[in-house]
Amino acid sequence: MLIKTCRDGFHHPVSSEITARDVYQGRRDLVKLMAGGLAGAAMASWASRAALAQSATPRPGKLAPLPGVRSSLTGAVTMERLTDYKDVSSYNNFYEFGTDKSDPAQNAHTLKTSPWTVEIEGLIKKPAKYTLEDLLKLSAQEERIYRLRCVEGWSMVIPWVGYSLSELIKKVEPLGNAKYVEFVTLADPKTMPFVGSRVLAWPYVEGLRLDEAMHPLTLLTFGMYGEVLPNQSGAPVRLVVPWKYGFKSGKSLVKIRFTDKQPATAWNKAAANEYGFFSNVNPNVDHPRWSQATERRIGEDGLFAKKRKTLMFNGYEAQVGQLYAGMDLKKFF
Ligand code: MTE
């Protein structure tokens, strides 16, 4: 992003395996078999078994468990090794708590996640205020293993827990003229020390086209690794849009608004030439200040670790490519 930390080198210990060895080994064999890494929508039964095994990922065990979670076999599963919980929860972007990667983990304990409501408004038949409890009850939670690729050039593989945002959207019944969805996140200067700083316009706002928001991969997310989200990861509810750069995935959502105009988003307002509205992961369109062709997987950044090639739409091209048919992705970056 605009901040220098994004491109600075950083040092992570090579992480130990979080997944049980037999599960991990099984997955490695599958990786060889699949020779590509990403399971498509029509997963073979052996891949399904592996995905189910992966849902047995040990919880770190500090936060409340999210019960009744089933593993998703919707083609949203990668066969790659999960990033360590320790890394996922200590290397964050959440500018409301500071701009260094370590700031959110240090500072976000002040975030008050209960009671919590999310207002759904705008061009819909059924505007309503949902409590977190209402949202949790609205649909069955699934574990979805998604890559998160940050615009800064690093990535992680995370077992998120939630359900498709489309479940909620269907309930509120968008009107015919609703074309976009705006996501507004909490901006509380009392509990968020960097709200008010000039780095971004607050609240942090993101947006999607309605068809993107309706896509089954777009996850309304309540947890990760089988537990509720830690504060620094966007508790108690965030978005995860796996084919877009990480900044599209707004944290600590308080409002979802349906509109007929493209929402003005926080990063686009800050630097329109660097952060477009679409922000689909695209190795062929460089950021004006750096290449997007490769990425560093967090946990693999030892001295001899190779960078990985960034995949079109972060590896989800088969699922989402058709949303952009006929669009010039260099123009609509
Ligand atoms: N949401 C809010 N409210 N504030 C933020 O600063 N940062 C974004 C996104 N969501 C951000 C946010 C960016 S830049 C990224 S890369 C991801 O969150 C990071 O998510 P993670 O910390 O869970 O990896």
Boltz pocket constraint, residues with backbone or C-beta under 6 A from the ligand:
constraints:
  - pocket:
      binder: B
      contacts: [[A, 1], [A, 88], [A, 91], [A, 92], [A, 93], [A, 94], [A, 95], [A, 96], [A, 148], [A, 149], [A, 150], [A, 151], [A, 185], [A, 186], [A, 204], [A, 232], [A, 233], [A, 234], [A, 245], [A, 246], [A, 247], [A, 248], [A, 249], [A, 250], [A, 251], [A, 252]]
      max_distance: 6.0
